[in-house]
């Protein structure tokens, strides 16, 4: 008698193999049989008409602080994710000297838009070195398994102090040796790899560039050599190579990335997206990866399944009215502020100030201010490949009105029923040509791997932790503006492919011997609800949450953690130290 049997499901096993109808038997935390006659179970889940997949493995999250206080780790856990990797993009909270706590909080607040007050109140600390951080995490249990990586920015300031926070300061040979030894200690204690950031976008909450921005080649390679010595671990990074229009900078970055891929000899992945100013750069990066792979490297582009989209709203971090001085003088009380916004005087004053600010803005701020053709009211379910007529510009043209007036009415809502909670979606990356055709090209590349959800980060501006659900709904079922991708392809890309990349060979496949990390999905009903702001972080901090319907059950190590979209309260997930072999 098995502990659990899932009967009559359509198995999409995570390997990319064709789907098939079969039963799945589970004993303890492992799958023990997949087939037509697996025997009886003490509990049975009827999956007739459902799809059974491995649980999603999200290797690009930023729950580094949240894992110390939050056992649920939503929205990932309610969107089919059963394993996560934190410590990405060179940022995290270990190693950490006691006098650097506030600086690390400032860094995560600035880089990842995680409320500093929430981090200050919620973080347990209780560690200094990276192995000590892992020991603290080992005492926690979650809905998902958690792995983490050694972040360069924390490592640099731990060794170099204030010098390490300044990207113009060069690390000495002794600094590099110390960082490399500490990184090796972290890897040997169970870190999955080493991560760094080389993008101008990453700044502290007070505006300083991240200290790793221009770290020299000898520093990056010197630290990464720890992985070679340890014989394990991956390298993950973000670089301006995908978005810079400076060809010389891109050439330098690709030279460094090539050296990392070929000299260190460990799996490498880095961010590849499409920027409006460099819409074809992603192809150059994929070609470079291909050349390194041909030379024997293990390198992949981390790509997103939808635009990297900022959400605009009166309560969100990004708001088109922020650029008007009157906005900062409005009441902080939500109801009082909304009442003032609805007065004709305030509306006209904001209109004038908003128009005056346009001449001082460039790039992303200008799009957030008045990118009328890139602002889309969120539908239910959200449309992540919207068409021009649904933009603020399109609505204004159809109504014969000014875009500002359409925007203002959307944000404030009807006086009788609106509560000022409307969110507008602004695709910033991966939407240069107004469709996801280029993302289809990325997802089809043999050198790409799904990542970049940033779950746990950008709490009040971006809700991309739900990308794993979009990967299934949009690309395998709903897309109408271009070719789709097979269900088998998209399941593989966020199960076995991501798990194997970080050395987790015990999950991501529906087959005997693998962990019973599974999703039972009503594919016809699977859908995302619109994101909404919730004030459930420590110190009353807010974040965007986004639920899904259609996940009939999500199992972690054979234990149902989600049933019909609701958390069960079970937390069978734990810290995963290093690679996990299949047993």
BAVEXGU-509454 format. One line per field, with one value per residue (C-alpha): z, x, y. Coordinates in nm, 4 decimals, padded with zeros to 6 digits. Layout:
residues N
Z [Z / ...]
X [X / ...]
Y [Y / ...]
***
This chain:
residues 583
Z [00.0000 / -00.1165 / 00.0797 / -00.2145 / -00.5669 / -00.8349 / -01.0823 / -01.4454 / -01.5058 / -01.8233 / -01.7331 / -01.8717 / -01.7071 / -01.7298 / -01.9687 / -02.2815 / -02.3725 / -02.5160 / -02.2634 / -02.1641 / -01.9459 / -01.6305 / -01.2540 / -01.0077 / -00.6801 / -00.3911 / -00.0754 / 00.1697 / -00.0228 / -00.3418 / -00.6527 / -00.6573 / -00.9672 / -01.2824 / -01.5027 / -01.5544 / -01.2528 / -00.9606 / -00.6842 / -00.4217 / -00.2043 / 00.1451 / -00.0230 / -00.3857 / -00.6023 / -00.9094 / -01.1875 / -01.4698 / -01.7205 / -01.5378 / -01.6241 / -01.3799 / -01.3942 / -01.1725 / -00.9389 / -01.0877 / -00.9968 / -00.9873 / -00.9818 / -00.9834 / -00.6691 / -00.4032 / -00.0899 / 00.0938 / 00.3851 / 00.3652 / 00.4210 / 00.7776 / 00.8726 / 00.6127 / 00.5853 / 00.2999 / 00.0420 / -00.1688 / -00.4485 / -00.5583 / -00.3481 / -00.4813 / -00.8397 / -00.8542 / -00.7412 / -00.5152 / -00.5157 / -00.5209 / -00.5399 / -00.3686 / -00.3496 / -00.7138 / -00.8790 / -00.6231 / -00.3407 / -00.0130 / 00.3602 / 00.4169 / 00.4975 / 00.7129 / 00.9807 / 01.2470 / 01.1443 / 00.7812 / 00.8528 / 00.7733 / 00.4546 / 00.3315 / 00.4017 / 00.2063 / -00.0809 / -00.1021 / -00.0599 / -00.3524 / -00.5843 / -00.5294 / -00.3993 / -00.0747 / 00.1986 / 00.4288 / 00.7302 / 00.6637 / 00.6357 / 00.9478 / 01.1542 / 00.9908 / 00.9549 / 01.2369 / 01.1736 / 01.4131 / 01.1627 / 01.0341 / 00.7973 / 00.5091 / 00.6728 / 00.9809 / 00.7593 / 00.6242 / 00.9797 / 01.0630 / 00.7518 / 00.8392 / 01.1373 / 00.9177 / 00.7237 / 00.4252 / 00.1643 / -00.0810 / -00.0736 / -00.0593 / -00.1964 / -00.1882 / -00.3322 / -00.2159 / -00.3220 / -00.4377 / -00.2941 / 00.0590 / 00.0249 / -00.0960 / 00.1918 / 00.4441 / 00.3328 / 00.2199 / 00.4506 / 00.3162 / 00.0271 / -00.0943 / -00.1349 / -00.3810 / -00.7272 / -00.8193 / -00.5466 / -00.6763 / -00.4693 / -00.3744 / -00.4184 / -00.0466 / -00.0776 / -00.3669 / -00.1853 / 00.1227 / -00.0803 / -00.2690 / 00.0519 / 00.2050 / -00.1117 / -00.1043 / 00.2591 / 00.1599 / -00.1300 / 00.0846 / 00.3491 / 00.0915 / -00.1186 / -00.4740 / -00.6344 / -00.6605 / -00.8012 / -00.9015 / -01.0532 / -01.3229 / -01.4032 / -01.3408 / -01.2540 / -00.9211 / -00.6599 / -00.2871 / -00.1538 / -00.1373 / -00.4992 / -00.4829 / -00.7484 / -00.6333 / -00.5327 / -00.7819 / -01.0862 / -01.2340 / -01.0402 / -01.2342 / -01.4197 / -01.1741 / -00.8867 / -01.0482 / -01.1774 / -00.8524 / -00.6446 / -00.8928 / -00.8739 / -00.5408 / -00.7386 / -00.9360 / -00.6159 / -00.4583 / -00.7756 / -00.7547 / -00.7838 / -01.0499 / -01.1454 / -01.1977 / -01.2851 / -01.4416 / -01.6749 / -01.8782 / -02.1866 / -02.2782 / -02.2544 / -02.3266 / -02.6597 / -02.5945 / -02.8196 / -02.6492 / -02.3060 / -02.4415 / -02.5946 / -02.2604 / -02.0728 / -02.3192 / -02.2873 / -01.9090 / -01.9382 / -02.1865 / -01.9474 / -01.6645 / -01.8795 / -02.0156 / -01.7436 / -01.4263 / -01.5752 / -01.3864 / -01.5206 / -01.5975 / -01.6516 / -01.6943 / -01.7696 / -02.1341 / -02.2105 / -02.4847 / -02.4299 / -02.6402 / -02.7306 / -02.8224 / -02.9464 / -03.1318 / -02.8694 / -02.7284 / -03.0509 / -03.0174 / -02.6634 / -02.7632 / -03.0431 / -02.7953 / -02.5627 / -02.8548 / -02.9290 / -02.5658 / -02.5618 / -02.8779 / -02.6989 / -02.4116 / -02.1680 / -01.9867 / -02.0327 / -02.0630 / -02.1013 / -01.8292 / -02.0119 / -01.9058 / -02.0380 / -02.0579 / -02.0515 / -01.7400 / -01.6516 / -01.3917 / -01.2328 / -01.1874 / -00.9202 / -00.6481 / -00.3860 / -00.5951 / -00.5994 / -00.9603 / -01.0205 / -01.3103 / -01.0636 / -00.8538 / -01.0778 / -00.9776 / -00.6593 / -00.5518 / -00.5173 / -00.2287 / -00.0432 / -00.0528 / 00.2682 / 00.3422 / 00.4588 / 00.1620 / 00.1762 / 00.2359 / -00.0477 / -00.2886 / -00.1901 / -00.2703 / -00.5993 / -00.7049 / -00.6551 / -00.9763 / -00.8313 / -00.7468 / -01.0773 / -01.2759 / -01.0674 / -01.1179 / -01.4910 / -01.5203 / -01.3069 / -01.4855 / -01.8246 / -01.6986 / -01.5758 / -01.9148 / -02.0451 / -01.7602 / -01.7957 / -02.0066 / -02.0383 / -01.7887 / -01.5866 / -01.9018 / -01.9869 / -01.6341 / -01.6550 / -01.9952 / -02.2000 / -02.2969 / -02.5615 / -02.3042 / -02.0234 / -02.0173 / -01.7584 / -01.6103 / -01.7263 / -01.5408 / -01.6244 / -01.7032 / -02.0661 / -02.0915 / -02.4684 / -02.4957 / -02.8188 / -02.8885 / -02.8762 / -02.5105 / -02.4062 / -02.2493 / -02.5851 / -02.7663 / -02.5214 / -02.5426 / -02.9227 / -02.9220 / -02.6705 / -02.8246 / -02.4943 / -02.3679 / -02.2428 / -01.9065 / -01.8420 / -01.9283 / -01.7018 / -01.4162 / -01.4335 / -01.4393 / -01.1337 / -00.9230 / -01.0407 / -01.0280 / -00.7263 / -00.6261 / -00.6506 / -00.7224 / -00.4387 / -00.6165 / -00.6332 / -01.0136 / -01.1518 / -01.4987 / -01.6628 / -01.8329 / -02.0215 / -01.9994 / -02.1251 / -02.3943 / -02.5693 / -02.8025 / -03.1052 / -02.9354 / -02.9202 / -02.7693 / -03.0986 / -02.9838 / -02.6519 / -02.8521 / -03.0256 / -02.6899 / -02.5425 / -02.8501 / -02.8253 / -02.7083 / -02.5097 / -02.3037 / -01.9685 / -01.7973 / -01.5072 / -01.4013 / -01.2023 / -00.9224 / -00.6842 / -00.3469 / -00.4944 / -00.6413 / -00.3859 / -00.4890 / -00.8571 / -01.0283 / -00.9902 / -01.1911 / -00.9340 / -01.1134 / -01.4419 / -01.4063 / -01.4497 / -01.7499 / -01.9055 / -01.9236 / -01.9848 / -02.2425 / -02.4341 / -02.4568 / -02.4661 / -02.4943 / -02.7338 / -03.0475 / -03.1829 / -03.2980 / -03.2615 / -02.9357 / -02.7684 / -02.6677 / -02.3159 / -02.2985 / -02.3899 / -02.1317 / -01.8522 / -01.9210 / -01.9168 / -01.5611 / -01.4090 / -01.5135 / -01.7054 / -01.4207 / -01.1511 / -01.3313 / -01.3969 / -01.0245 / -00.9549 / -00.8235 / -01.0020 / -00.7562 / -00.8828 / -01.1946 / -01.3438 / -01.2904 / -01.2646 / -00.9967 / -00.7611 / -00.7976 / -00.5266 / -00.5230 / -00.6070 / -00.8295 / -00.9702 / -01.0582 / -01.2961 / -01.4465 / -01.7632 / -01.9038 / -01.5913 / -01.5150 / -01.4958 / -01.3047 / -01.1143 / -01.1293 / -00.8770 / -00.5710 / -00.2935 / 00.0489 / 00.3704 / 00.5171 / 00.5461 / 00.8814 / 01.0000 / 00.7819 / 00.4594 / 00.1393 / -00.1504 / -00.4636 / -00.4429 / -00.7318 / -00.6984 / -00.9571 / -01.0171 / -01.1706 / -00.9451 / -00.8108 / -00.5927 / -00.5418 / -00.3590 / -00.1935 / -00.1036 / -00.1301 / 00.1008 / -00.0410 / 00.0274 / -00.1944 / -00.2722 / -00.5082 / -00.4798 / -00.1000 / 00.1214 / 00.3389 / 00.6171 / 00.5545 / 00.5278 / 00.4201 / 00.2447 / 00.3865 / 00.3074 / 00.0283 / 00.0794 / -00.2504 / -00.5327 / -00.4723 / -00.6448 / -00.7478 / -00.5095]
X [00.0000 / 00.1582 / 00.1341 / -00.0229 / -00.1316 / -00.2139 / -00.4425 / -00.5385 / -00.3276 / -00.1556 / 00.2121 / 00.4420 / 00.7521 / 00.9947 / 01.2433 / 01.0780 / 00.9431 / 00.5896 / 00.3080 / 00.1436 / -00.1391 / -00.0230 / -00.0558 / 00.2092 / 00.2823 / 00.4584 / 00.6118 / 00.7589 / 00.9213 / 00.9989 / 00.8182 / 00.8323 / 00.6326 / 00.4868 / 00.2653 / -00.0656 / -00.0674 / 00.1071 / -00.1081 / -00.3283 / -00.2658 / -00.3660 / -00.4607 / -00.5605 / -00.5737 / -00.7946 / -00.6111 / -00.8448 / -00.8438 / -00.5470 / -00.1807 / 00.0803 / 00.4195 / 00.7238 / 00.7120 / 00.8663 / 01.2311 / 01.2879 / 01.6613 / 01.6392 / 01.4719 / 01.5547 / 01.3943 / 01.7295 / 01.5819 / 01.2296 / 01.3440 / 01.4356 / 01.0804 / 00.8337 / 00.7574 / 00.5065 / 00.7219 / 00.4297 / 00.3641 / 00.6054 / 00.4458 / 00.0944 / 00.2200 / 00.3485 / 00.7071 / 00.8575 / 01.2281 / 01.3935 / 01.7442 / 01.8283 / 02.1443 / 02.1285 / 02.2807 / 02.5587 / 02.3306 / 02.2374 / 02.2900 / 02.5968 / 02.8757 / 02.7899 / 02.9870 / 02.7582 / 02.8491 / 02.7427 / 02.3846 / 02.2310 / 02.4350 / 02.3283 / 01.9653 / 02.0139 / 02.1621 / 01.8740 / 01.6223 / 01.7749 / 01.8653 / 01.5605 / 01.2949 / 01.2438 / 01.1179 / 01.4085 / 01.1800 / 01.0529 / 01.4079 / 01.5207 / 01.2372 / 01.2093 / 01.5711 / 01.6794 / 02.0537 / 02.2461 / 02.5239 / 02.8416 / 03.0030 / 02.8259 / 02.8416 / 02.6779 / 02.4022 / 02.3399 / 02.3253 / 02.0538 / 01.8554 / 01.8917 / 01.6660 / 01.3785 / 01.1141 / 00.9191 / 00.6624 / 00.9540 / 01.3141 / 01.5662 / 01.9185 / 02.1383 / 02.4594 / 02.7523 / 02.6871 / 02.9825 / 02.8609 / 02.8303 / 03.1600 / 03.3395 / 03.2276 / 03.2969 / 03.6616 / 03.7214 / 03.4896 / 03.3738 / 03.6201 / 03.4227 / 03.1088 / 03.2897 / 03.3123 / 03.6051 / 03.8197 / 04.0381 / 04.0728 / 04.4308 / 04.5800 / 04.5240 / 04.1599 / 04.1010 / 04.2654 / 04.0515 / 03.7293 / 03.8155 / 03.8853 / 03.5572 / 03.3698 / 03.5243 / 03.4187 / 03.0644 / 03.0629 / 03.1996 / 02.9349 / 02.6569 / 02.6233 / 02.5196 / 02.7520 / 02.8888 / 02.6979 / 02.7851 / 02.6384 / 02.7840 / 02.4926 / 02.4441 / 02.0804 / 02.1808 / 02.2154 / 02.1657 / 01.8574 / 02.0637 / 02.1728 / 02.5281 / 02.6285 / 02.6793 / 03.0398 / 03.0860 / 02.9880 / 03.3364 / 03.5226 / 03.8371 / 03.8792 / 04.1420 / 03.8988 / 03.6072 / 03.8169 / 04.0103 / 03.6956 / 03.5382 / 03.8503 / 03.7063 / 03.4549 / 03.7328 / 03.9126 / 03.5930 / 03.4977 / 03.1369 / 02.9132 / 02.7668 / 02.8300 / 02.5378 / 02.5561 / 02.3902 / 02.5888 / 02.5092 / 02.6099 / 02.2449 / 02.1357 / 02.4350 / 02.4684 / 02.8434 / 02.9946 / 03.3326 / 03.1807 / 02.9868 / 03.3045 / 03.4851 / 03.1995 / 03.1794 / 03.5534 / 03.5166 / 03.2140 / 03.4011 / 03.6935 / 03.4578 / 03.2897 / 03.6091 / 03.8711 / 03.6743 / 03.5115 / 03.1839 / 02.8286 / 02.7658 / 02.4388 / 02.3664 / 02.0770 / 01.9761 / 01.6864 / 01.5831 / 01.6305 / 01.4506 / 01.7779 / 01.9574 / 01.6762 / 01.9037 / 02.1777 / 02.0314 / 02.1191 / 02.4815 / 02.4897 / 02.3319 / 02.5888 / 02.8705 / 02.7323 / 02.7167 / 03.0858 / 03.1808 / 02.9715 / 03.1433 / 03.4744 / 03.3613 / 03.1954 / 02.8658 / 02.6997 / 02.3400 / 02.1368 / 01.8807 / 01.5732 / 01.2246 / 00.8974 / 00.7273 / 00.8232 / 00.9933 / 00.7060 / 00.6694 / 00.3307 / 00.2124 / -00.0354 / -00.1098 / 00.0230 / 00.3024 / 00.6688 / 00.6313 / 00.3723 / 00.3512 / 00.2507 / 00.5674 / 00.7406 / 00.4978 / 00.5830 / 00.2187 / 00.2189 / 00.4689 / 00.2485 / -00.0651 / -00.1813 / -00.0224 / -00.3564 / -00.4906 / -00.8542 / -00.7634 / -00.5127 / -00.7640 / -01.0234 / -00.7784 / -00.6792 / -01.0426 / -01.0706 / -01.0509 / -00.7808 / -00.5398 / -00.6040 / -00.5192 / -00.2130 / -00.0831 / -00.1540 / 00.0603 / 00.3447 / 00.3396 / 00.3729 / 00.6570 / 00.8575 / 00.8700 / 01.1626 / 01.3898 / 01.3435 / 01.5100 / 01.4960 / 01.2899 / 01.1753 / 01.0312 / 00.8419 / 00.6989 / 00.6111 / 00.4437 / 00.5032 / 00.1390 / 00.1807 / 00.3465 / 00.0910 / -00.1812 / -00.4612 / -00.4383 / -00.7080 / -00.8375 / -00.6574 / -00.3601 / -00.2519 / 00.1271 / 00.1309 / -00.1053 / -00.1908 / -00.1692 / -00.5421 / -00.5474 / -00.2748 / -00.3447 / -00.2536 / -00.4942 / -00.7767 / -00.7189 / -00.7304 / -01.0504 / -01.2155 / -01.0860 / -00.9235 / -00.5803 / -00.3709 / -00.3119 / -00.6867 / -00.7305 / -00.4393 / -00.5694 / -00.9169 / -00.7727 / -00.5556 / -00.8182 / -01.1182 / -01.4875 / -01.5740 / -01.8574 / -01.6787 / -01.3082 / -01.0623 / -00.7494 / -00.6024 / -00.5931 / -00.2578 / -00.1224 / 00.1286 / 00.4352 / 00.6539 / 01.0064 / 01.2185 / 01.1469 / 00.8855 / 01.0838 / 00.8831 / 00.5442 / 00.5122 / 00.6805 / 00.8160 / 01.1718 / 01.1062 / 00.9855 / 01.3235 / 01.5032 / 01.2946 / 01.3610 / 01.7384 / 01.9342 / 02.1515 / 01.8655 / 01.7193 / 01.4126 / 01.4939 / 01.4664 / 01.1440 / 01.3062 / 01.0478 / 01.0687 / 01.2074 / 01.0649 / 00.7903 / 00.5894 / 00.6730 / 00.7104 / 00.5121 / 00.7182 / 00.7452 / 00.4422 / 00.6282 / 00.6203 / 00.2434 / 00.2681 / 00.5168 / 00.2383 / -00.0733 / 00.0601 / 00.3142 / 00.1375 / -00.2306 / -00.3316 / -00.0945 / -00.2662 / -00.0111 / 00.2476 / 00.3652 / 00.3240 / 00.5654 / 00.4874 / 00.3804 / 00.6636 / 00.9174 / 00.8004 / 00.7678 / 01.1221 / 01.2554 / 01.1426 / 01.1898 / 01.4696 / 01.6626 / 01.6813 / 01.7266 / 02.0133 / 02.1888 / 02.2372 / 02.3226 / 01.9861 / 01.9554 / 01.7021 / 01.4051 / 01.2451 / 01.1382 / 00.8297 / 00.9998 / 01.0841 / 01.3610 / 01.2979 / 01.1558 / 00.7775 / 00.7702 / 00.4654 / 00.1919 / -00.1532 / -00.2901 / -00.6316 / -00.4780 / -00.8058 / -00.8631 / -00.5053 / -00.4872 / -00.3290 / -00.5346 / -00.4323 / -00.1643 / -00.2654 / -00.0778 / -00.0825 / 00.0545 / 00.1808 / 00.5554 / 00.7189 / 00.6713 / 00.3593 / 00.5599 / 00.3676 / 00.4308 / 00.2575 / 00.0917 / -00.0597 / -00.2601 / -00.3355 / -00.6292 / -00.5991 / -00.3326 / -00.5405 / -00.2519 / 00.1150 / 00.3175 / 00.6551 / 00.8335 / 00.5011 / 00.3195 / 00.0421 / 00.1388 / -00.1295 / -00.4751 / -00.7076 / -00.4999 / -00.4918 / -00.1913 / -00.2448 / -00.0118 / 00.2336 / 00.6002 / 00.8113 / 01.0756 / 01.4244 / 01.7663 / 01.9433 / 02.3179 / 02.4989 / 02.4281 / 02.1630 / 02.2288 / 01.9487 / 01.9340]
Y [00.0000 / 00.3278 / 00.6486 / 00.8328 / 00.7476 / 01.0054 / 00.8292 / 00.8812 / 01.1921 / 01.3030 / 01.2933 / 01.5616 / 01.4253 / 01.7191 / 01.5581 / 01.6946 / 01.3514 / 01.3260 / 01.3303 / 01.0026 / 00.8839 / 00.7055 / 00.6759 / 00.7923 / 00.6121 / 00.7854 / 00.6434 / 00.8895 / 01.1728 / 00.9776 / 00.8629 / 00.4826 / 00.3923 / 00.5509 / 00.3354 / 00.1612 / -00.0696 / 00.0969 / -00.0501 / 00.1105 / 00.4118 / 00.5198 / 00.8455 / 00.8947 / 01.2042 / 01.1651 / 01.3468 / 01.2437 / 01.5302 / 01.6894 / 01.7310 / 01.6025 / 01.7728 / 01.8077 / 02.1067 / 02.4184 / 02.4869 / 02.8639 / 02.9335 / 03.3147 / 03.4492 / 03.7081 / 03.5658 / 03.6015 / 03.7945 / 03.6547 / 03.2956 / 03.3932 / 03.4924 / 03.3593 / 02.9880 / 03.0193 / 03.2013 / 03.3191 / 03.3949 / 03.1193 / 02.8475 / 02.9144 / 02.9164 / 02.5617 / 02.6257 / 02.3589 / 02.4572 / 02.7999 / 02.9409 / 03.2708 / 03.4826 / 03.5906 / 03.8981 / 03.9372 / 04.0525 / 03.8880 / 03.9003 / 03.6842 / 03.7110 / 04.0120 / 04.1907 / 04.3412 / 04.6954 / 04.6271 / 04.5159 / 04.8532 / 04.8853 / 04.5409 / 04.6299 / 04.9539 / 04.7544 / 04.5086 / 04.7899 / 04.9776 / 04.6902 / 04.4720 / 04.7173 / 04.5262 / 04.7631 / 04.8428 / 04.8679 / 04.5157 / 04.3822 / 04.5665 / 04.4214 / 04.0804 / 03.9688 / 03.7415 / 03.7798 / 03.5551 / 03.4885 / 03.6488 / 03.4009 / 03.2303 / 02.8843 / 03.0368 / 03.1805 / 02.8303 / 02.6947 / 02.9497 / 02.8569 / 02.4898 / 02.5488 / 02.6719 / 02.4824 / 02.6144 / 02.5164 / 02.4798 / 02.3645 / 02.6492 / 02.6746 / 02.9820 / 03.1257 / 03.3396 / 03.7025 / 03.9124 / 04.2454 / 04.1080 / 03.9229 / 04.2369 / 04.4573 / 04.1809 / 04.1701 / 04.5297 / 04.7227 / 05.0599 / 05.0245 / 04.7247 / 04.9332 / 05.1619 / 05.0103 / 05.2379 / 05.0784 / 04.7982 / 04.4828 / 04.3991 / 04.0536 / 03.9927 / 04.1082 / 03.8693 / 03.5806 / 03.6444 / 03.6672 / 03.3498 / 03.1569 / 03.2762 / 03.1850 / 02.8377 / 02.7983 / 02.8911 / 02.6441 / 02.3635 / 02.4412 / 02.4026 / 02.7182 / 02.6382 / 02.8908 / 03.2436 / 03.5414 / 03.8962 / 04.2132 / 04.4359 / 04.6657 / 05.0376 / 04.9672 / 04.8116 / 05.0849 / 05.1225 / 05.2976 / 05.6187 / 05.5959 / 05.4569 / 05.2042 / 04.8476 / 04.7851 / 04.5033 / 04.7099 / 04.7439 / 04.4754 / 04.3871 / 04.0590 / 03.9351 / 03.9899 / 03.8087 / 03.5202 / 03.5019 / 03.4592 / 03.2186 / 02.9999 / 02.8859 / 02.6803 / 02.5148 / 02.4209 / 02.2921 / 02.1051 / 02.2190 / 02.5236 / 02.7509 / 03.1131 / 03.3510 / 03.7178 / 04.0172 / 04.2416 / 04.5511 / 04.3534 / 04.2935 / 04.6568 / 04.8794 / 05.0602 / 05.0925 / 04.8270 / 04.8504 / 04.7913 / 04.4944 / 04.3497 / 04.3827 / 04.2208 / 03.9318 / 03.8796 / 03.8495 / 03.6202 / 03.4017 / 03.3703 / 03.2770 / 03.0153 / 02.8598 / 02.9063 / 02.8389 / 02.5324 / 02.5576 / 02.6136 / 02.9814 / 03.1658 / 03.5333 / 03.7661 / 03.8079 / 04.0400 / 04.2779 / 04.6491 / 04.9111 / 05.0815 / 04.7583 / 04.5324 / 04.2884 / 04.2587 / 03.9368 / 03.7565 / 03.8640 / 03.7270 / 03.3959 / 03.3640 / 03.4271 / 03.1596 / 02.9199 / 02.9743 / 02.9076 / 02.5908 / 02.4709 / 02.5284 / 02.3052 / 02.5463 / 02.4971 / 02.8363 / 02.9495 / 03.2662 / 03.3209 / 03.4493 / 03.5544 / 03.4131 / 03.7524 / 04.1211 / 04.2486 / 04.4748 / 04.7457 / 04.8001 / 05.1583 / 05.2605 / 05.5099 / 05.2674 / 05.1196 / 05.2208 / 05.3325 / 05.6021 / 05.8540 / 06.1264 / 06.0915 / 06.3449 / 06.6215 / 06.8188 / 06.8243 / 06.4454 / 06.4561 / 06.7051 / 06.4918 / 06.3174 / 05.9819 / 05.8483 / 05.6552 / 05.7677 / 06.1323 / 06.1276 / 05.9775 / 06.2369 / 06.5184 / 06.3582 / 06.3717 / 06.7469 / 06.9557 / 07.1841 / 06.9036 / 06.7322 / 07.0469 / 07.1213 / 06.7675 / 06.7920 / 07.1049 / 06.9715 / 06.6371 / 06.8072 / 07.0281 / 06.7270 / 06.5537 / 06.7563 / 06.6458 / 06.2691 / 06.0013 / 05.6237 / 05.4224 / 05.7271 / 05.8841 / 05.5644 / 05.5493 / 05.9199 / 05.9340 / 05.6212 / 05.6232 / 05.3545 / 05.1230 / 05.1607 / 04.8957 / 04.8631 / 04.5141 / 04.2778 / 03.9711 / 03.7485 / 03.9756 / 03.9989 / 03.9851 / 04.0384 / 04.3378 / 04.5161 / 04.8934 / 04.9638 / 04.8565 / 05.1001 / 05.4386 / 05.5926 / 05.3611 / 05.4252 / 05.8015 / 05.7941 / 05.5887 / 05.8237 / 06.1470 / 06.2476 / 06.3438 / 06.0482 / 06.2171 / 06.2315 / 05.8645 / 05.7744 / 05.9882 / 05.8374 / 05.4860 / 05.5498 / 05.7236 / 05.5234 / 05.6211 / 05.8342 / 05.6015 / 05.2666 / 05.3179 / 05.2690 / 05.3864 / 05.0353 / 05.0052 / 04.8908 / 04.9559 / 04.7252 / 04.8744 / 04.6226 / 04.7653 / 04.4754 / 04.2162 / 04.4307 / 04.6558 / 04.5426 / 04.5354 / 04.1563 / 03.8515 / 03.7173 / 03.7885 / 03.6137 / 03.3139 / 03.3174 / 03.3281 / 03.0464 / 02.8345 / 02.8710 / 02.5638 / 02.8058 / 02.9538 / 02.8617 / 03.0073 / 03.2392 / 03.6042 / 03.5761 / 03.7817 / 03.6345 / 03.8038 / 04.1262 / 04.4472 / 04.4137 / 04.7197 / 04.7508 / 04.4122 / 04.0908 / 03.8436 / 03.5653 / 03.4216 / 03.3740 / 02.9924 / 03.0011 / 03.2355 / 02.9931 / 02.7372 / 02.9459 / 03.1904 / 02.9888 / 02.6530 / 02.7531 / 03.1181 / 03.2915 / 03.4287 / 03.6778 / 03.4260 / 03.0664 / 02.8792 / 02.6384 / 02.2829 / 02.1987 / 01.9472 / 02.2177 / 02.4681 / 02.2114 / 02.0878 / 02.4431 / 02.5077 / 02.1630 / 01.9278 / 02.1945 / 02.4455 / 02.1803 / 02.0075 / 02.3380 / 02.4008 / 02.0359 / 01.9217 / 01.5879 / 01.4478 / 01.6518 / 01.7928 / 01.4577 / 01.2405 / 00.9038 / 00.6468 / 00.7568 / 01.1303 / 01.3530 / 01.3619 / 01.7327 / 01.7485 / 01.9680 / 01.8410 / 02.1026 / 02.1658 / 02.3039 / 02.4338 / 02.6465 / 02.7469 / 03.1258 / 03.4099 / 03.6601 / 04.0275 / 04.1226 / 04.3209 / 04.4982 / 04.3352 / 04.4892 / 04.1618 / 04.2189 / 04.2976 / 04.6579 / 04.6812 / 04.6674 / 04.6096 / 04.3758 / 04.2599 / 03.9204 / 03.7303 / 03.4131 / 03.1480 / 02.9189 / 02.5744 / 02.4218 / 02.1346 / 02.0232 / 02.0996 / 01.8373 / 01.8928 / 01.5685 / 01.3876 / 01.6293 / 01.8526 / 02.2146 / 02.3697 / 02.2340 / 02.4196 / 02.7349 / 02.7429 / 02.6720 / 02.3648 / 02.4800 / 02.1957 / 02.2956 / 01.9990 / 02.2115 / 02.2580 / 02.4041 / 02.2184 / 02.2211 / 02.1926 / 01.9466 / 01.6831 / 01.3490 / 01.1187 / 00.8266]
***
